[in-house]
Amino acid sequence: MDLPTILKAASNLLLIAVGIPGNLIVLLVFGHIGCVERKLLPADSIILMMTFVHLLIILNRGIPETLFSLNYRGFYNSSTCKFLIFIYRTTRAMSMSMTFLLSAYQSILIAPATSRFSCLKPKLPTLILPSFVFLWLLDGATSIHGILYTSQIRNITGLKFTLNLSYCIVEYPDKESYIGTGTMVLVRDLFFVFFMVVTSAYILFVLYRHRQQVKGIRSSEQNQNTPEMRAAKIVVTFITLYVVFFGVDNITWVYTLTAQKVTVDLNNVRVFFSSLYASVSPIVVIASNKKVKSKLQCTKTVKIPQSKTTTVCTV
């Protein structure tokens, strides 16, 4: 294998090694919380759905990319390609939608009582499930081109308006469908990014104003450790990761719409950065979410007869 192929296989293996265990841990922890407590908070439900989506991204994209890099060609027919590309593009969009939904939920949750958003607070638990259904339908509908135009890899020399995705190709019938589909995806992404940044800025503004109000009551160190400040840091971290990773993805996507010929290596870079968020986000959840951390830490001390006390770790 040449060096680019080795680097591609190694990077995908890294995504799998980090992303699959990380997302599985978060899924199991919140699944355990849901079984024990019989319900999840809206924020926990959003994180759970986002984690499930990220696991699908890595399974659907990382494993086929890695197998193809290692010269495995066993199941890459047109039907499989249509399924894989459609699921990947839908879950990629859902990853963005869940990040936006989390920031929107937190912005409503911390809104002052005098805010026009305060009337939505009692309705938040009942709005989560309809939001999930709506976003799945929206992202699936805007990703239907993954089924229409995808086929198995073949010689594409001379073909126009074609994206080479290594093991599959997306071949658009004409320039109008190529540009139109790309523009629709870009507009959808920019819509969510714009409102994601707006909600995050609103959260930071509310928390800053709250900190200024209580500055004379609490010490500076205590202000830094309030739940509000911790929530702000988590939101800022998620948004920063999204802007960096999906920003590279979208910039590359804009370039593919204007370039005469797009190399497979450029598409690989774009896919890597769009999948990197799915692998890194569970690390942020594990490091910052108190519920997840408490379930992964040693929480019980049990006395065993005729021996010293021993610590039992629960997950």
FENMO-V691511 format. One record per residue. N is the residue number from 0. SS is DSSP state (a for helix, b for strand, c for the rest). PSI is psi in radians with two decimals (none if undefined). D_FIRST is the distance of its C-alpha to the first C-alpha in Angstrom with 1 decimal. Layout:
{{N SS PSI D_FIRST} {N SS PSI D_FIRST}}
This chain:
{{0 c 2.54 0.0} {1 c 2.99 3.8} {2 a -0.80 6.7} {3 a -0.65 8.3} {4 a -0.70 6.2} {5 a -0.77 6.4} {6 a -0.69 10.0} {7 a -0.81 10.7} {8 a -0.73 10.2} {9 a -0.73 12.1} {10 a -0.70 14.8} {11 a -0.65 15.4} {12 a -0.64 15.7} {13 a -0.76 18.1} {14 a -0.73 20.1} {15 a -0.79 20.5} {16 a -0.57 21.5} {17 a -0.78 24.1} {18 a -0.76 25.2} {19 a -0.92 25.9} {20 a -0.72 28.0} {21 a -0.84 29.7} {22 a -0.62 30.7} {23 a -0.70 31.8} {24 a -0.83 34.0} {25 a -0.73 35.7} {26 a -0.80 36.2} {27 a -0.70 37.7} {28 a -0.86 40.0} {29 a -0.55 41.4} {30 a -0.71 41.7} {31 a -0.74 43.7} {32 a -0.73 45.8} {33 a -0.66 46.5} {34 a -0.70 47.6} {35 a -0.82 49.8} {36 a -0.14 51.3} {37 c 0.05 51.4} {38 c 2.79 50.2} {39 c 2.55 47.8} {40 c 2.68 48.8} {41 a -0.74 47.6} {42 a -0.69 45.2} {43 a -0.66 43.7} {44 a -0.70 43.4} {45 a -0.77 41.5} {46 a -0.68 39.1} {47 a -0.81 38.7} {48 a -0.71 37.8} {49 a -0.69 35.4} {50 a -0.74 33.7} {51 a -0.75 33.5} {52 a -0.74 32.0} {53 a -0.63 29.4} {54 a -0.71 28.4} {55 a -0.68 28.1} {56 a -0.83 25.9} {57 a -0.74 23.3} {58 a -0.69 23.6} {59 a -0.47 23.4} {60 a -0.81 20.7} {61 a -0.78 18.6} {62 a -0.88 18.1} {63 a -0.70 17.2} {64 a -0.73 14.7} {65 a -0.79 13.1} {66 a -0.71 13.2} {67 a -0.68 11.9} {68 a -0.51 8.8} {69 c 0.33 8.5} {70 c 0.47 9.2} {71 c 2.23 12.9} {72 c 0.41 15.2} {73 c -0.62 18.5} {74 c 0.40 20.9} {75 c 1.14 20.0} {76 c 3.09 23.2} {77 a -0.70 25.5} {78 a -0.76 27.8} {79 a -0.71 25.1} {80 a -0.76 23.7} {81 a -0.78 27.3} {82 a -0.84 28.0} {83 a -0.79 24.9} {84 a -0.68 25.3} {85 a -0.82 29.1} {86 a -0.71 29.0} {87 a -0.82 26.5} {88 a -0.60 28.6} {89 a -0.80 31.8} {90 a -0.58 30.8} {91 a -0.78 29.4} {92 a -0.65 32.9} {93 a -0.58 34.6} {94 a -0.79 32.9} {95 a -0.73 34.5} {96 a -0.71 37.7} {97 a -0.64 38.1} {98 a -0.72 37.6} {99 a -0.78 40.3} {100 a -0.67 42.5} {101 a -0.77 42.3} {102 a -0.64 43.4} {103 a -0.73 46.1} {104 a -0.80 47.4} {105 a -0.58 47.7} {106 a -0.65 49.4} {107 a -0.65 52.1} {108 a -0.65 52.5} {109 c 0.08 53.4} {110 c 2.44 55.4} {111 c 2.78 59.0} {112 c -0.45 61.8} {113 c -0.11 63.1} {114 c 2.65 59.9} {115 c -0.29 59.8} {116 c -0.21 56.7} {117 a -0.46 58.7} {118 a -0.30 60.0} {119 a -0.27 56.6} {120 a -0.83 56.2} {121 a -0.38 58.1} {122 a -0.17 56.2} {123 a -0.83 52.7} {124 a -0.59 52.2} {125 a -0.23 53.2} {126 a -0.26 50.9} {127 a -0.92 47.6} {128 a -0.84 47.1} {129 a -0.60 48.2} {130 a -0.73 45.8} {131 a -0.84 42.9} {132 a -0.80 43.9} {133 a -0.77 44.4} {134 a -0.66 41.0} {135 a -0.77 39.1} {136 a -0.74 41.0} {137 a -0.87 40.5} {138 a -0.59 36.8} {139 a -0.71 36.3} {140 a -0.67 38.4} {141 c -0.03 36.6} {142 c 0.17 33.2} {143 c -0.39 34.5} {144 a -0.34 32.6} {145 a -0.48 29.5} {146 a -0.68 31.1} {147 a -0.67 32.6} {148 c 0.05 29.7} {149 b 2.50 26.5} {150 b 3.03 24.9} {151 b 2.78 21.8} {152 c 2.45 19.0} {153 c -3.12 19.8} {154 c 2.03 20.0} {155 c 0.29 21.6} {156 c 2.19 22.1} {157 c -0.21 25.7} {158 c 2.42 26.3} {159 c 2.79 28.0} {160 c 0.81 28.4} {161 b 2.33 25.1} {162 b 2.13 22.7} {163 b 1.93 19.1} {164 c 0.58 18.2} {165 c -1.33 14.7} {166 c -0.18 16.1} {167 b 2.84 19.6} {168 b 2.62 21.6} {169 b 1.90 25.0} {170 b 1.93 27.1} {171 c 2.50 30.5} {172 c -0.48 33.2} {173 c 3.04 34.6} {174 a -0.63 34.7} {175 a -0.78 37.5} {176 a -0.60 35.6} {177 a -0.91 32.4} {178 a -0.71 34.5} {179 a -0.78 36.9} {180 a -0.78 34.4} {181 a -0.70 32.5} {182 a -0.71 35.9} {183 a -0.79 37.1} {184 a -0.72 34.2} {185 a -0.77 34.6} {186 a -0.75 38.4} {187 a -0.80 38.0} {188 a -0.78 35.7} {189 a -0.59 38.0} {190 a -0.87 41.0} {191 a -0.69 39.7} {192 a -0.75 38.5} {193 a -0.89 41.8} {194 a -0.45 43.9} {195 a -0.78 41.6} {196 a -0.68 42.3} {197 a -0.83 46.0} {198 a -0.66 46.4} {199 a -0.71 44.6} {200 a -0.65 46.8} {201 a -0.72 49.8} {202 a -0.84 49.0} {203 a -0.65 48.7} {204 a -0.80 52.0} {205 a -0.76 53.8} {206 a -0.65 52.6} {207 a -0.77 53.5} {208 a -0.68 57.0} {209 a -0.69 57.4} {210 a -0.68 56.5} {211 a -0.60 59.0} {212 a -0.61 61.7} {213 c 0.16 61.3} {214 c -0.63 60.7} {215 c -0.17 64.2} {216 c -0.72 64.1} {217 c 2.77 60.9} {218 c 2.84 59.4} {219 a -0.70 56.3} {220 a -0.70 54.2} {221 a -0.65 55.5} {222 a -0.64 54.6} {223 a -0.42 51.0} {224 c 0.17 50.8} {225 c 2.71 52.5} {226 a -0.59 50.7} {227 a -0.77 50.8} {228 a -0.66 49.0} {229 a -0.71 46.3} {230 a -0.70 45.9} {231 a -0.75 45.6} {232 a -0.68 42.9} {233 a -0.78 40.8} {234 a -0.82 41.3} {235 a -0.68 40.4} {236 a -0.83 37.2} {237 a -0.80 36.1} {238 a -0.70 37.0} {239 a -0.80 35.3} {240 a -0.76 32.1} {241 a -0.83 32.4} {242 a -0.70 33.3} {243 a -0.94 30.4} {244 a -0.90 27.6} {245 a -0.36 29.0} {246 a -0.79 30.4} {247 a -0.73 26.9} {248 a -0.86 26.1} {249 a -0.62 29.4} {250 a -0.74 29.2} {251 a -0.64 25.8} {252 a -0.69 27.4} {253 a -0.70 30.3} {254 a -0.69 28.2} {255 a -0.48 26.5} {256 a -0.38 30.0} {257 a -0.31 31.0} {258 c 2.59 28.0} {259 c -0.65 27.9} {260 c 2.25 24.1} {261 c 2.18 21.8} {262 c 2.73 18.1} {263 a -0.54 15.8} {264 a -0.66 14.7} {265 a -0.72 18.5} {266 a -0.63 19.0} {267 a -0.70 16.4} {268 a -0.75 18.3} {269 a -0.78 21.5} {270 a -0.66 20.6} {271 a -0.81 19.4} {272 a -0.58 22.8} {273 a -0.44 24.8} {274 a -0.32 23.3} {275 a -0.63 23.8} {276 a -0.66 27.5} {277 a -0.47 27.4} {278 a -0.56 25.8} {279 a -0.57 28.1} {280 a -0.67 31.3} {281 a -0.47 32.1} {282 a -0.71 31.9} {283 a -0.73 34.6} {284 a -0.82 36.6} {285 a -0.67 36.5} {286 a -0.42 37.4} {287 a -0.39 40.2} {288 c 2.10 41.7} {289 a -0.63 44.6} {290 a -0.77 44.7} {291 a -0.76 41.1} {292 a -0.70 41.6} {293 a -0.60 44.8} {294 a -0.42 43.3} {295 a -0.14 40.5} {296 c 2.88 42.9} {297 b 2.06 45.4} {298 b -0.15 48.5} {299 b 2.52 50.8} {300 b 2.05 52.7} {301 b 2.37 54.1} {302 c 2.20 56.7} {303 c 2.28 56.2} {304 c 2.41 59.4} {305 c 0.51 60.0} {306 c 2.99 57.0} {307 c 2.89 56.1} {308 c 2.58 54.8} {309 b 2.71 51.2} {310 b 2.30 48.9} {311 b 2.20 47.3} {312 b 2.35 44.4} {313 c 2.60 44.2} {314 c none 41.4}}
